[in-house]
Amino acid sequence: PFESATNYVARIQNDHQFHVLNHQLADRAFMQERLESAEQRARASEKERQRLEEIVRELELKTQQLRDLALEDVAWELGLHNSQGKWKGHGHIINIDGPKFYDFAPAEQKGGGGAIDLVMHVNQCNLRQAVVWLHERFGEAGAERAAIAKAKTVAAEIIQLEPRTPFQLPVEEKSKWSSVSNYLTQKRGIPSNFVELLHKRGLVYADDQQNAVFVMRNLGEEPQALGAFLRGTRGENNTFKGYEKGTVRREGWFHFRLGGQPTDPVEKVVLLKSPIDAVSFAMLEYQQRGDVPPNRTLYMAVDNPKSLPVEQLQHIPNLRVAFDSDDFGNAAARATKELLPQSKRLKCKADDWNQQLIDYGQQLKQQNQQQQEEDLSL
């Protein structure tokens, strides 16, 4: 009798040989998949190798461009000939040792370093003429290499020998302090006792233009003044802001500490955009808490993430970023987060922390007036 299709399929599926073939096909598909995966990895690896080789070639080219011309090649172009390790000709007896040379000729007895110096010495020409001569013999790339090497040598000498001019704070004008103090207390709403405390510590004072001078210091154990931020206070709508000439913005900041004991290590840091915001934030915390922070806290003005002292702050776990909530403040907060991942954002309710301090002070004043009125009504 004829076998039904259903039975035929069932019989084939139950056959041992059928299962063997199925397993072989599955193994073959698995091996094919592994082979394709290996080929993909090989292609990716080859692309990565080629990319790295290209990077190496670029670095080698840049290194070559930064390396001076070989003095032996320059001496040859100058018409000198090598005799027993000395380059002679035109009355010169020059010994070359790497990038340096020395002329032992009785009438010379002097040396130098670099291709440009050698050309100037032998041709008795100035620097501009030496560069033109090198361009004629070695092309633009060669002349640039020699010029870069010369510039690096000159820069190194200047760095080593030129005396540094230390930063000079603006001269204090004591007669202007009362006006500056009034601006900070009356217009900016900062408590007068804290303004006087900062003044006594030498962190803020007045200059001859009636600017509030906020002293910027490094974060050393004995902070040194490395700059000053100036805020105009004269007149009704003075918007002047700026840094004293010579300020080192990457190494000095306006900062102060509150809470804990003076010898305690800093446990918390709050970053703000300006000295006035830093003072305002600290006073806002003080008024809301009714006391200084329980732990040593550093309040610090940083107007740009480029000036962040990352090395000093990266080990502070409690780091608060209290920049403004505008586009610039948001961008600065994001940049700070990238540099200091442990930082957390604090946003003010007003335009800035000084305005929030002023608003809070007015709120307290209204509450006190209401309380007095209630007391009188009793």
C-alpha positions in Angstrom: 0.0 0.0 0.0 1.0 3.6 -0.6 2.5 5.5 2.4 0.8 8.8 3.2 2.9 11.9 3.0 2.5 12.6 6.7 3.8 9.2 7.7 6.6 9.5 5.2 7.8 12.8 6.7 7.5 11.4 10.2 9.5 8.3 9.3 12.2 10.3 7.7 12.5 12.7 10.7 12.8 9.7 13.0 15.5 8.2 10.9 19.0 8.2 12.6 20.7 9.2 9.4 18.4 12.2 9.1 19.5 13.4 12.6 23.1 13.0 11.6 22.7 15.1 8.5 20.8 17.8 10.5 23.7 18.0 13.0 26.2 18.1 10.2 24.3 21.0 8.5 24.0 22.8 11.9 27.7 22.4 12.5 28.5 23.6 9.1 26.4 26.7 9.5 28.0 27.4 12.9 31.5 27.0 11.4 30.5 29.3 8.5 29.3 31.9 10.9 32.5 31.7 12.9 34.6 31.9 9.7 32.7 35.1 8.6 33.1 36.6 12.1 36.8 35.8 12.0 37.1 37.4 8.6 35.3 40.6 9.8 37.7 40.8 12.8 40.6 40.4 10.4 39.4 43.1 8.2 38.8 45.4 11.2 42.2 44.6 12.5 43.8 45.4 9.2 42.0 48.7 9.0 43.2 49.5 12.6 46.7 48.5 11.6 46.6 50.8 8.6 45.2 53.6 10.7 47.9 53.3 13.3 50.6 53.1 10.6 49.2 56.4 9.2 49.4 58.0 12.7 53.0 56.8 13.0 53.9 58.3 9.6 52.3 61.6 10.5 54.1 61.7 13.9 57.4 60.8 12.1 56.8 63.6 9.6 56.0 66.1 12.4 59.1 65.0 14.3 61.2 65.5 11.2 59.7 68.9 10.6 60.6 69.9 14.2 64.2 68.6 13.9 66.9 71.0 12.7 68.9 70.4 9.5 72.0 68.2 9.9 74.9 70.6 10.4 77.1 68.3 8.2 74.7 68.9 5.3 74.8 72.6 5.9 78.6 72.7 6.2 78.8 70.8 2.8 76.5 73.3 1.2 78.6 76.1 2.6 81.5 74.8 0.6 83.5 73.3 3.6 85.2 69.9 3.3 85.6 67.3 6.0 89.2 66.6 6.9 89.9 64.4 9.8 86.6 65.2 11.5 86.9 68.9 11.0 85.1 71.0 8.4 87.6 73.3 6.7 87.4 76.1 4.2 87.1 79.9 4.0 89.5 80.2 6.9 87.4 78.0 9.2 88.2 74.8 11.1 84.9 73.7 12.5 84.1 70.8 14.7 80.5 69.6 14.6 79.0 67.7 17.5 75.3 67.0 16.9 73.4 70.3 16.9 76.5 72.3 18.1 79.6 73.5 16.4 82.9 75.2 17.3 85.4 77.0 15.1 89.0 76.3 16.1 90.4 78.7 13.6 92.8 81.1 15.4 90.9 84.1 14.1 87.5 82.7 15.2 87.6 80.6 18.4 83.9 80.6 19.0 80.9 78.3 18.5 77.2 78.1 18.3 74.2 75.9 17.7 71.9 75.1 14.8 71.9 75.5 11.1 71.1 79.2 11.1 73.9 80.0 13.5 76.4 78.1 11.3 75.3 79.9 8.2 75.5 83.3 9.9 79.0 82.4 11.2 80.5 81.2 8.0 78.8 83.6 5.6 79.1 86.6 8.0 75.4 87.4 7.5 72.4 88.3 9.6 69.5 86.0 10.5 67.2 87.0 7.6 70.0 86.5 5.1 70.8 83.1 6.6 67.1 82.0 6.3 67.1 83.0 2.6 70.3 81.1 2.0 68.9 78.0 3.6 65.7 78.3 1.5 67.8 78.4 -1.7 69.7 75.2 -0.7 67.2 73.2 1.3 63.8 74.5 0.1 61.0 76.0 2.1 60.6 72.9 4.3 64.3 73.0 5.2 64.3 76.7 6.0 61.3 76.3 8.2 62.9 73.4 10.1 66.0 75.6 10.8 63.8 78.5 11.8 61.7 76.4 14.2 64.9 75.0 15.8 66.3 78.5 16.1 63.1 79.8 17.7 63.0 76.9 20.2 66.6 77.6 21.2 66.0 81.3 21.6 62.8 80.6 23.6 64.6 78.2 25.9 67.3 80.8 26.6 64.7 83.5 27.3 62.8 81.2 29.6 65.9 80.4 31.5 67.5 83.8 31.7 64.8 86.4 31.6 63.7 87.6 35.1 60.0 87.2 36.0 58.0 90.3 36.9 55.9 89.3 40.0 52.3 90.3 40.0 51.6 93.6 41.6 48.2 94.1 43.3 46.5 97.5 42.6 47.4 100.1 45.1 44.9 100.4 47.9 43.0 103.7 48.3 41.7 103.6 51.9 39.7 106.8 51.4 37.5 104.9 48.8 36.8 101.9 51.0 33.6 103.3 52.6 32.1 103.8 49.2 33.0 100.3 48.1 31.8 98.9 51.3 28.4 100.7 50.9 28.1 99.3 47.4 28.6 95.7 48.6 26.3 96.0 51.6 23.6 98.4 50.3 23.4 97.5 46.6 24.5 93.9 46.8 22.9 93.0 50.1 26.0 91.4 51.6 26.1 91.5 55.4 28.3 94.3 56.6 30.1 92.2 59.2 31.2 89.7 56.5 32.3 92.5 54.2 34.5 93.8 57.0 35.8 90.3 57.7 36.9 89.9 54.1 38.4 93.4 54.2 40.4 92.7 57.3 41.7 89.5 55.7 42.9 91.5 52.7 40.6 89.7 50.3 38.7 92.8 49.2 39.6 96.5 49.2 39.2 99.7 47.2 41.6 101.1 44.6 41.9 104.7 43.4 39.1 104.3 40.9 36.7 103.2 43.6 36.7 99.6 42.2 36.2 96.7 44.6 39.4 94.7 44.3 38.9 91.0 44.9 42.3 89.3 45.5 42.9 86.1 43.5 45.2 83.7 45.3 46.6 80.2 44.6 45.4 77.2 46.7 48.7 76.6 48.5 49.0 76.3 52.3 50.1 79.9 52.4 48.1 81.4 49.4 50.0 83.9 47.3 48.2 86.8 45.4 48.5 86.0 41.7 45.8 88.3 40.4 42.8 90.6 41.1 39.3 90.9 39.8 38.0 94.4 39.7 34.3 95.4 40.0 33.3 99.0 39.4 31.2 100.6 42.2 31.2 104.4 41.2 27.9 105.8 39.9 24.4 104.3 39.6 24.8 101.8 36.8 28.5 100.9 36.8 29.0 97.7 34.8 32.8 97.7 34.8 34.4 94.3 35.4 37.9 93.2 34.6 41.2 91.7 35.7 44.2 93.6 36.8 47.0 93.5 34.3 49.3 90.6 35.0 46.7 88.4 36.6 47.5 84.6 36.2 43.9 83.3 35.6 44.9 79.6 35.6 46.7 79.7 38.9 44.9 82.2 41.1 41.2 82.5 42.2 39.2 84.5 44.6 38.3 82.1 47.4 37.7 81.8 51.1 36.8 79.1 53.6 34.1 78.8 56.2 33.0 76.1 58.7 34.8 73.5 60.7 38.1 74.4 62.2 40.7 76.6 60.4 43.2 73.6 60.3 40.6 71.1 59.0 41.0 69.9 55.4 38.5 71.1 52.9 35.6 68.6 52.6 33.3 70.6 50.3 33.9 73.0 47.4 31.4 75.3 45.8 32.3 76.8 42.4 30.6 80.1 41.4 31.0 82.5 38.4 32.2 85.6 40.3 33.6 86.8 43.7 30.3 88.6 44.5 28.3 85.4 43.7 30.7 83.4 45.9 30.2 85.7 48.8 26.4 85.8 48.2 26.1 82.0 48.1 28.0 81.7 51.3 25.9 84.3 53.1 22.7 82.8 51.7 23.7 79.4 53.2 24.7 81.1 56.5 21.3 83.0 56.8 19.3 79.9 55.9 21.3 77.6 58.3 21.8 80.2 61.0 25.4 79.2 61.3 28.6 78.4 59.3 28.8 75.0 57.6 29.6 72.0 59.9 32.5 71.0 57.7 35.3 73.0 56.2 33.9 74.5 52.9 35.8 76.3 50.2 33.9 78.9 48.2 35.6 79.7 44.9 35.0 82.0 41.9 35.8 80.4 38.6 34.5 82.3 35.5 35.6 79.7 33.0 36.2 76.0 33.0 39.6 76.6 31.4 40.9 78.0 34.7 39.6 75.1 36.9 42.3 73.7 39.2 41.4 70.1 38.2 44.4 68.5 40.0 43.5 70.1 43.3 39.8 69.5 43.1 39.7 66.0 41.6 39.9 64.4 45.0 37.2 66.5 46.6 34.1 64.2 46.6 31.6 66.9 47.6 31.9 69.3 44.7 29.1 71.7 43.9 28.8 73.7 40.7 26.6 76.8 41.2 27.0 78.6 37.9 24.1 80.7 36.5 21.2 78.9 34.8 21.8 80.7 31.5 23.3 79.2 28.3 26.9 80.1 29.4 26.4 78.7 32.9 24.9 75.5 31.5 27.8 75.0 29.1 30.3 75.8 31.9 28.6 73.2 34.1 28.8 70.5 31.4 32.4 71.3 30.8 33.2 71.1 34.5 31.3 67.7 34.7 33.6 66.3 32.0 36.7 67.5 33.9 35.4 66.7 37.4 32.9 63.8 37.1 32.0 63.9 40.8 30.6 67.5 40.5 26.9 68.1 41.0 24.9 71.1 39.8 23.1 73.6 42.0 20.7 76.0 40.3 19.6 79.3 41.8 16.0 80.5 41.6 16.8 84.1 40.7 19.1 85.4 37.9 22.1 84.8 40.0 23.1 84.0 43.6 23.5 87.7 44.5 19.9 88.4 43.4 18.7 85.4 45.3 20.5 86.7 48.4 18.8 90.2 47.9 15.4 88.5 47.5 15.9 86.4 50.6 17.0 89.4 52.6 13.8 91.3 51.5 11.7 88.3 52.4 13.2 88.2 55.9 12.7 91.9 56.3 9.0 91.5 55.4 8.6 88.7 57.8 10.2 90.7 60.6 7.9 93.7 59.8 4.8 91.4 59.9 6.0 89.9 63.2 6.5 93.3 64.7 3.0 94.4 63.5 1.5 91.3 65.0 3.3 91.9 68.3 2.1 95.5 68.4 -1.5 94.4 67.6 -1.4 92.2 70.7 
